Amino acid sequence: MPPRPRARPAVDLGELSAYEREREARIAANAARLASLQVKEAAAALAPPPKAPRAAAKRGVKRERVDPGPRRESARLQGVQADGRYVEDELRGGKLILTAGPGGGRGASPPAERERHPAGDVAFASTNEGDDAAYLAALRAARGGASTAGGLLGRLFGRGGGSAASPSPPLLSRLAGATLAEADVAKVTRDGIVHLAFHPTAPKLLLAAGAKSGRISLFDVNASTGAPTDDAGVLEFAGVHNQYISGLKWVAATGVLMTCSYDGSVRALDPEAAAFRPALLDSGAEFSAFDAADDGSVAVVGDKDGDALVIDPRTPGAAPSSVVALADRKINTLHLTPGPSPVSVAASFSNGDVRVFDLRALRAAAPAAAGKAAKLATPTLAGGHTHSAQAAYWCPDGSRRLLTTSRDNTLGVWEEGAGGSLSLAASCPHDNDTGRWIIPFRAVWAPAGDGVLCGGMRRTVDVFKATGGRPVAALRDDAMTAIASRLAAHPTAGVLAAATASGRVNVWRH
């Protein structure tokens, strides 16, 4: 608020010169004239009302109070004598090798290793003390319906085999008119959300979210909230993973939630066992990408060194059936072709490359000989961007189109070109320069395949046609108080979830 003007002190005209008396008279006359015109009152009436401060979402998990602990001081300030050791090397996974101290050999007194991931099952026990039993019952019911409703995958993907009518995916025009209600904003985890996925077959609107810290959350969007500060509908789980969530997928055929993390673990939420069970554990790996087939027959895991592992989720804990080098750089995303029995996997890389591989060839690849580097797999299609490709996703309509998001400030739609190349069919200009503090954007397809959705730098959800060009709409509401970096569209409900780095989910509905 600007400072209020001070009242002008009274002036003794007898002490002023003729010029100063004339000046004071003009000031008084001007003030009287302004008062008669009511200029100040008119200006106040035209001024816009002050904006109320934006309130953060009241629904969801509460802010975690962190004890800062004792003040930290260096060993020098504490009067501790240096022992002459220093870090000589840092191994994969964060293990340190120290130089010799005055009285020891190389690596004397190594630091204690931090557990990379839990070794066994992690109990289904929420940290915010939600209604775990009710959630388990709902997940078991959804899983039973998915596994016994003969022909479910056929109905989901338009391949016949079931008598129930399959809802049509919502058109882009429907999503472009979505609105956001304050009750549909919830804080589902305590730090930035990096993955989102709606349960595709559950009768309720159920959303899973993965966070930078490794936390996993479940959000029953339509749950009754009760009091304004109630966290009804949200369960948060800590300790399932210890690092950044790099993949998250509901397996449509079984209703199982699979999650992957940089901590070298892949897990499956088993409602019958009430636990997150290990599907793959590797203490030396840093998994950066993940996807699983909709029929649960296969999953692929990528790491920061460019290797891909093929696993069978139906045999938890089994060794990968194959390990293949896709590139010599970090894999950002892996995506299997939608529907049962996928045949191809699309990969995006940190140098901008986008490649498509034959899944059957990856599964049959022979391991590298001892002491030799793995031979790079040959892609069936290749293309890409001039800057990092943050994501590459197949279109859900089965048309074999790929949607990419790149640091070159474009969203690309690619088709198969001549000579094993990916041909750019459409391009959408978009500011993807999120910098250091904002989670990078990853555009997603509209469920009908007729459009593209991406978070915007002005706290919007930008809507594009699949034919490219500028946005045709931008979803905006003051209730969404931060940039939404990650999105998930429900396949049939006409609902869009937009997640932010504050751990909040904004659910837009038509």
C-alpha positions in Angstrom: 0.0 0.0 0.0 1.5 3.5 -0.9 2.2 5.8 2.0 -0.5 8.3 2.8 0.3 12.0 1.9 1.1 14.2 4.8 -1.1 17.1 5.7 0.3 20.4 4.5 1.3 22.6 7.6 -0.5 25.9 8.1 1.5 28.9 6.7 1.7 32.4 8.3 1.2 34.7 5.3 2.5 37.6 7.2 6.0 36.1 7.1 6.0 35.5 3.3 7.1 37.7 0.4 4.6 38.9 -2.2 5.5 36.1 -4.5 5.1 33.4 -1.9 1.7 34.8 -0.8 0.6 34.7 -4.4 1.8 31.1 -4.7 -0.1 30.0 -1.6 -3.2 31.7 -2.9 -3.0 29.7 -6.1 -2.5 26.4 -4.3 -5.6 27.1 -2.1 -7.6 28.0 -5.2 -6.5 24.8 -7.0 -7.4 22.7 -4.0 -10.8 24.2 -3.7 -11.4 23.6 -7.5 -10.4 20.0 -7.2 -12.6 19.5 -4.2 -15.6 21.0 -6.1 -15.0 18.6 -9.0 -14.7 15.6 -6.6 -11.7 14.3 -8.5 -10.4 12.1 -5.7 -13.8 10.5 -5.2 -14.1 9.8 -8.9 -10.7 8.2 -9.1 -11.4 6.0 -6.1 -14.7 4.8 -7.7 -12.9 3.8 -10.9 -10.0 2.0 -9.2 -10.3 -1.8 -9.4 -11.0 -3.5 -6.0 -7.9 -5.0 -4.4 -7.4 -8.6 -5.1 -7.9 -11.0 -2.3 -4.8 -13.1 -1.6 -4.9 -16.5 -3.2 -5.6 -19.3 -0.7 -3.7 -22.5 -0.9 -5.6 -25.7 -1.2 -7.1 -26.7 2.1 -7.8 -30.3 1.1 -5.1 -32.9 1.3 -2.1 -33.7 3.3 -0.8 -31.1 5.8 2.5 -29.3 5.6 5.2 -31.2 7.3 7.0 -29.4 10.0 10.7 -30.0 9.8 12.9 -29.7 12.9 16.0 -27.8 11.8 18.1 -29.6 14.5 21.2 -28.1 16.0 23.2 -25.5 14.2 25.7 -26.9 11.8 29.4 -25.9 12.1 32.4 -27.0 10.2 35.0 -29.3 11.8 37.5 -26.4 11.8 35.1 -24.2 13.9 34.5 -27.1 16.3 38.3 -27.4 16.8 38.6 -30.8 15.2 42.0 -31.7 13.7 41.8 -32.6 10.0 42.9 -36.2 9.3 44.2 -35.5 5.8 41.6 -37.6 4.0 39.5 -36.3 1.1 37.0 -37.7 -1.4 39.0 -39.5 -4.1 36.1 -41.0 -6.2 32.4 -41.2 -6.1 30.9 -44.4 -7.4 27.6 -45.1 -9.0 24.9 -44.8 -6.4 26.6 -42.2 -4.3 29.2 -44.4 -2.5 32.4 -42.5 -1.7 36.0 -43.7 -1.8 38.3 -41.7 0.5 42.1 -41.3 0.4 44.3 -42.7 3.1 44.4 -40.8 6.4 47.6 -40.5 8.5 47.2 -43.9 10.0 45.1 -45.9 7.5 44.9 -47.3 4.0 42.8 -46.3 1.1 39.2 -46.2 2.0 39.8 -46.3 5.8 36.7 -45.4 7.7 34.3 -45.3 4.7 31.0 -43.5 5.3 28.0 -45.6 6.2 26.0 -46.4 3.1 22.4 -45.1 2.9 19.8 -47.7 2.0 19.0 -47.2 -1.6 15.6 -48.9 -1.4 13.7 -51.2 0.9 14.7 -54.9 0.5 11.2 -56.4 0.7 7.5 -55.6 0.8 6.5 -52.2 2.0 3.2 -52.2 3.9 0.2 -50.3 2.6 0.1 -47.9 5.6 -0.4 -44.2 4.8 1.7 -41.6 6.6 -1.3 -39.2 6.9 -3.4 -41.9 8.7 -6.1 -42.0 6.0 -8.8 -44.7 5.6 -6.4 -47.4 4.3 -9.0 -50.2 4.7 -11.6 -48.4 2.5 -9.0 -47.8 -0.1 -7.8 -51.4 -0.2 -11.4 -52.6 -0.5 -12.0 -50.2 -3.5 -8.7 -51.4 -5.1 -9.6 -55.0 -4.7 -13.0 -54.5 -6.2 -11.5 -52.6 -9.2 -8.9 -55.3 -9.6 -11.5 -58.1 -9.5 -13.6 -56.3 -12.1 -10.6 -55.8 -14.3 -9.4 -59.4 -14.2 -12.8 -61.1 -14.5 -14.7 -58.8 -16.9 -13.9 -61.0 -20.0 -12.8 -58.9 -22.9 -12.0 -55.8 -20.8 -9.0 -54.9 -22.9 -11.0 -55.4 -26.0 -13.6 -52.9 -24.8 -11.0 -50.4 -23.7 -9.1 -50.5 -27.0 -11.9 -51.1 -29.5 -11.0 -54.7 -30.3 -14.2 -56.4 -29.4 -14.6 -59.3 -27.1 -17.0 -57.9 -24.6 -20.7 -57.1 -24.4 -20.5 -53.9 -22.3 -20.6 -50.7 -24.2 -17.3 -48.8 -24.0 -17.5 -45.1 -23.3 -16.1 -42.9 -26.0 -12.9 -40.9 -25.3 -13.8 -37.2 -24.8 -13.1 -34.9 -27.7 -10.7 -32.0 -27.5 -13.5 -29.5 -27.6 -14.9 -30.9 -24.4 -11.6 -30.6 -22.5 -11.0 -27.1 -23.9 -14.1 -26.0 -21.9 -13.1 -27.6 -18.6 -13.4 -25.6 -15.4 -11.7 -25.8 -12.0 -13.5 -25.8 -8.7 -11.8 -24.9 -5.4 -12.9 -28.3 -4.0 -11.0 -30.1 -6.8 -7.7 -28.7 -5.7 -5.8 -30.9 -3.2 -2.3 -31.2 -1.8 -1.6 -34.8 -2.3 2.1 -34.9 -1.4 4.6 -32.7 0.4 6.9 -32.0 -2.6 6.9 -31.7 -6.4 4.8 -34.2 -8.4 6.5 -35.7 -11.3 4.1 -38.5 -12.4 0.3 -38.8 -12.6 -2.0 -41.5 -13.8 -5.8 -42.1 -13.5 -7.0 -45.6 -12.8 -8.5 -46.6 -16.2 -11.1 -49.1 -15.0 -12.1 -48.2 -11.5 -15.7 -47.1 -11.0 -14.5 -44.1 -9.0 -12.2 -41.3 -10.1 -8.9 -42.5 -8.6 -5.6 -40.8 -9.3 -2.1 -41.9 -8.4 0.8 -39.5 -8.1 4.6 -39.9 -7.7 6.8 -37.2 -6.1 10.4 -36.1 -6.4 11.2 -37.5 -2.9 9.9 -41.0 -3.8 6.6 -40.6 -2.0 3.5 -42.2 -3.6 0.0 -40.8 -3.2 -3.5 -42.0 -4.0 -6.3 -39.4 -4.5 -10.0 -40.3 -4.5 -11.1 -37.1 -6.3 -14.9 -37.4 -5.5 -14.5 -38.4 -1.9 -16.5 -36.3 0.6 -14.2 -33.7 2.1 -16.2 -33.0 5.3 -14.4 -30.1 7.1 -12.5 -27.6 4.9 -9.2 -28.8 6.2 -10.0 -32.5 5.9 -7.6 -34.6 3.9 -10.4 -37.1 3.0 -9.7 -38.8 -0.3 -5.9 -38.5 -0.1 -3.4 -41.2 1.1 0.3 -40.5 1.1 3.0 -43.3 1.4 6.6 -42.7 2.4 9.3 -45.3 2.3 8.0 -47.1 -0.8 10.9 -45.6 -2.7 13.8 -43.4 -1.4 14.4 -41.3 -4.5 12.7 -39.5 -7.5 9.8 -41.4 -9.0 10.7 -42.1 -12.7 7.7 -44.0 -13.8 4.1 -44.8 -12.7 1.5 -47.0 -14.5 -1.9 -48.6 -13.7 -2.0 -52.0 -15.5 -5.4 -52.1 -17.0 -5.8 -55.8 -17.1 -5.0 -56.4 -13.4 -5.7 -53.0 -11.7 -2.2 -53.1 -10.2 -0.2 -49.9 -9.8 3.4 -50.2 -10.8 6.0 -47.6 -9.8 9.7 -47.1 -10.6 12.4 -45.0 -9.0 15.9 -43.7 -9.3 16.7 -45.7 -6.2 17.0 -48.8 -8.5 13.6 -50.4 -7.7 10.3 -51.2 -9.4 7.3 -52.1 -7.3 3.7 -53.2 -7.7 0.9 -52.3 -5.3 -0.8 -55.6 -4.5 -4.2 -54.9 -2.8 -4.6 -58.6 -1.8 -1.3 -58.5 0.1 -1.8 -54.9 1.3 1.7 -54.1 0.2 4.0 -52.5 -2.4 5.9 -55.6 -3.5 9.3 -55.6 -5.3 9.2 -56.4 -9.0 12.8 -55.5 -9.6 15.6 -54.4 -7.2 19.1 -53.3 -8.4 21.2 -51.5 -5.8 23.7 -50.3 -8.4 21.2 -48.9 -11.0 19.5 -45.5 -11.3 16.3 -46.0 -13.2 15.2 -42.9 -15.2 12.2 -44.3 -17.2 9.5 -46.9 -17.1 6.4 -48.3 -18.8 4.3 -51.5 -18.6 2.0 -53.1 -21.0 -1.7 -52.7 -20.5 -2.2 -56.5 -20.3 0.6 -56.8 -17.7 2.7 -59.2 -19.8 5.9 -57.1 -20.0 7.5 -53.9 -18.7 10.6 -51.9 -19.8 12.9 -50.0 -17.5 15.5 -47.4 -18.6 18.5 -45.9 -16.8 20.6 -42.8 -16.9 23.3 -44.6 -18.9 21.1 -45.5 -21.8 20.4 -49.2 -21.0 16.9 -50.8 -21.1 15.8 -53.8 -19.1 12.9 -56.0 -20.1 11.0 -57.6 -17.2 8.0 -59.8 -16.7 5.8 -58.1 -14.0 3.9 -61.5 -13.5 7.0 -63.0 -11.9 8.0 -60.4 -9.2 11.7 -60.4 -8.2 12.8 -62.3 -11.3 15.9 -61.1 -13.1 15.4 -59.1 -16.3 14.8 -61.3 -19.3 17.2 -59.0 -21.3 19.4 -55.9 -20.9 19.9 -53.8 -24.0 21.9 -50.6 -24.7 19.6 -48.2 -26.5 22.0 -45.2 -26.4 25.0 -43.9 -24.5 23.1 -41.2 -22.7 20.1 -40.8 -20.2 16.7 -42.2 -21.2 14.0 -39.7 -20.3 10.9 -41.7 -21.1 9.9 -45.1 -22.4 6.5 -45.8 -23.8 5.0 -49.0 -25.1 2.4 -49.0 -27.9 -1.1 -48.9 -26.3 -3.3 -51.9 -26.0 -2.5 -55.6 -25.3 0.6 -57.3 -26.6 2.7 -54.2 -27.5 5.1 -54.5 -30.4 7.2 -51.3 -30.1 8.7 -49.0 -27.5 9.4 -45.3 -28.0 12.3 -43.7 -26.2 13.3 -40.1 -25.7 16.8 -39.1 -24.8 18.6 -36.2 -23.1 20.4 -35.2 -26.3 17.1 -34.7 -28.3 17.0 -38.1 -30.0 13.7 -39.9 -30.3 13.9 -43.6 -31.3 11.5 -46.5 -31.8 12.5 -50.1 -31.1 11.0 -53.4 -31.9 10.1 -54.9 -28.5 10.4 -58.5 -29.7 14.0 -57.8 -30.8 14.8 -56.2 -27.4 13.4 -59.3 -25.6 15.5 -61.6 -27.7 18.7 -59.6 -27.4 21.7 -61.6 -26.1 23.7 -60.1 -23.2 27.1 -58.6 -23.8 30.2 -60.7 -23.3 32.1 -60.2 -20.0 34.3 -57.2 -20.2 32.8 -55.9 -23.4 30.4 -53.0 -23.9 26.9 -53.8 -25.1 26.2 -53.3 -28.7 23.6 -50.6 -29.3 20.2 -51.8 -30.4 19.1 -50.8 -33.9 16.0 -48.6 -33.9 13.2 -49.2 -36.4 12.5 -45.5 -36.6 14.7 -42.5 -35.5 14.3 -38.7 -35.5 14.4 -36.0 -32.9 15.0 -32.5 -31.7 18.0 -30.1 -31.5 17.7 -30.0 -27.7 16.7 -32.5 -25.0 13.6 -34.5 -25.7 11.7 -34.6 -22.4 9.1 -37.2 -23.5 7.8 -39.2 -26.4 4.3 -40.8 -26.1 2.3 -42.9 -28.5 -1.2 -41.6 -29.5 -3.9 -43.5 -27.5 -6.0 -44.0 -30.7 -3.5 -46.6 -32.1 -2.5 -44.4 -35.0 1.2 -44.9 -34.4 1.8 -41.1 -34.0 4.3 -39.9 -31.5 4.0 -36.7 -29.3 7.3 -35.2 -28.1 8.2 -32.3 -25.8 11.6 -30.7 -26.3 13.7 -27.9 -24.8 13.8 -26.4 -28.3 10.4 -24.9 -27.4 8.3 -27.1 -29.5 5.8 -29.9 -29.1 6.1 -32.3 -32.1 3.7 -34.8 -33.7 5.7 -37.5 -35.6 4.8 -40.1 -38.1 6.7 -42.9 -39.9 8.7 -41.5 -42.7 10.8 -42.9 -45.5 13.9 -45.0 -44.8 13.3 -45.7 -41.2 13.0 -42.1 -40.2 10.5 -40.2 -38.1 8.8 -37.5 -40.1 7.6 -34.3 -38.3 3.9 -34.1 -39.2 2.9 -31.1 -36.9 4.7 -28.7 -34.6 3.3 -26.6 -31.8 5.4 -23.6 -30.6 5.5 -23.6 -26.8 7.7 -22.1 -24.1 9.4 -25.1 -22.6 12.3 -23.2 -21.0 11.3 -24.1 -17.4 14.8 -23.5 -16.0 16.2 -25.0 -12.9 13.4 -24.6 -10.4 10.4 -25.8 -12.4 9.8 -29.4 -13.2 10.1 -29.8 -17.0 6.9 -29.9 -19.1 5.7 -33.2 -20.6 2.8 -32.7 -23.0 0.2 -35.4 -23.2 -2.4 -36.5 -25.8 -6.1 -35.7 -25.5 -7.8 -39.1 -25.0 -9.4 -39.1 -28.5 -6.0 -38.3 -30.1 -7.4 -35.1 -31.7 -5.3 -32.7 -29.6 -2.4 -32.0 -27.3 -2.3 -30.7 -23.7 0.6 -29.0 -22.0 1.2 -26.9 -18.9 2.0 -23.3 -19.5 4.4 -20.8 -17.9 1.5 -18.5 -17.0 -0.2 -21.0 -14.8 -2.3 -22.3 -17.6 -3.1 -25.6 -19.3 -2.5 -24.9 -23.0 -4.7 -26.8 -25.5 -3.5 -27.5 -29.1 -5.0 -29.3 -32.1 -3.1 -32.4 -33.2 -2.5 -30.6 -36.5 -0.1 -28.1 -34.8 0.0 -24.4 -34.6 -0.7 -22.0 -31.7 -3.0 -23.0 -28.7 -6.7 -23.0 -29.5 -7.5 -22.5 -25.7 -5.8 -22.0 -22.4 -7.4 -23.2 -19.2 -6.8 -20.6 -16.4 -8.2 -20.1 -12.9 -6.9 -18.3 -9.8 -7.4 -21.5 -7.9 -4.4 -23.0 -9.7 -1.7 -21.0 -8.0 1.5 -22.5 -9.6 2.8 -23.8 -12.9 1.4 -27.2 -13.7 4.3 -29.2 -15.2 2.7 -32.7 -15.4 -0.8 -33.7 -16.7 -3.0 -36.7 -16.9 -6.2 -37.0 -18.8 -8.8 -39.7 -17.8 -9.5 -41.9 -20.8 -13.3 -41.6 -20.7 -14.5 -39.2 -18.0 -13.6 -35.8 -19.5 -11.4 -35.0 -16.5 -7.9 -33.5 -16.6 -5.4 -33.5 -13.6 -2.7 -30.9 -13.5 0.1 -31.2 -10.9 2.5 -28.6 -9.6 5.9 -28.5 -7.8 4.1 -27.7 -4.6 2.5 -31.1 -4.5 -0.9 -29.9 -5.5 -3.3 -31.5 -8.0 -5.8 -29.4 -9.9 -8.7 -31.4 -11.3 -10.3 -29.8 -14.3 -13.8 -31.1 -15.3 -16.1 -30.5 -18.2 
